[in-house]
Amino acid sequence: MKAIPRIAATAILASSLAAAAGAAPVNDLRGLGEYFRACMKGFAGESGEELTIAFSLRRDGSLLGKPKVTYVKRPAVPGARIHLLESVAEKFAACLPAPITPGLGGAIAGRPLTIHFIVPAREI
C-alpha cells in the first residue's frame, strides 16, 4: 500500500522541528536507542507483534533516504499488519530529527542502523 510512505513523508515534514526541540542531545548508540524507545512508546499494535526498521541518519539527525521495514512478526488479527506499519511510521517520523551531538552525527552519518520494536503484553 502506498499510503505508508506518504504518511511517513508527511509526518517527517510536519514534525521535524518539534521532535528534537525538547530532547537533550545523545552522544552514543545506547543513548540513541533509548531515545527511540522512549519516543516510540505507545505505538498501536497487538500484544506480541514485532517489527524491525532499517534506516540511516544524516549528521544533523535527520533521516537519510527512506526507512525500510526488514522484519514483521505476523499479527494474529487479519489486516492488523497495515495498521501496525502505519502506526510505527507515524511514531518514527515524529521522532525525527533525532537529537544527536556533532560527534555522534559524524560517526553514524550514512551508516545503516536498525531498531527492533516489540509490542508489550497489555495489562488487564
Sequence and secondary structure as in RCSB ss.txt:
>XXXX:A:sequence
MKAIPRIAATAILASSLAAAAGAAPVNDLRGLGEYFRACMKGFAGESGEELTIAFSLRRDGSLLGKPKVTYVKRP
AVPGARIHLLESVAEKFAACLPAPITPGLGGAIAGRPLTIHFIVPAREI
>XXXX:A:secstr
 THHHHHHHHHHHHHHHHHHHSS  B SHHHHHHHHHHHHTT    TT EEEEEEEE TTS EEEEEEEEEE   
SSTTHHHHHHHHHHHHHHHT S  B HHHHHHHTT  EEEEEE      
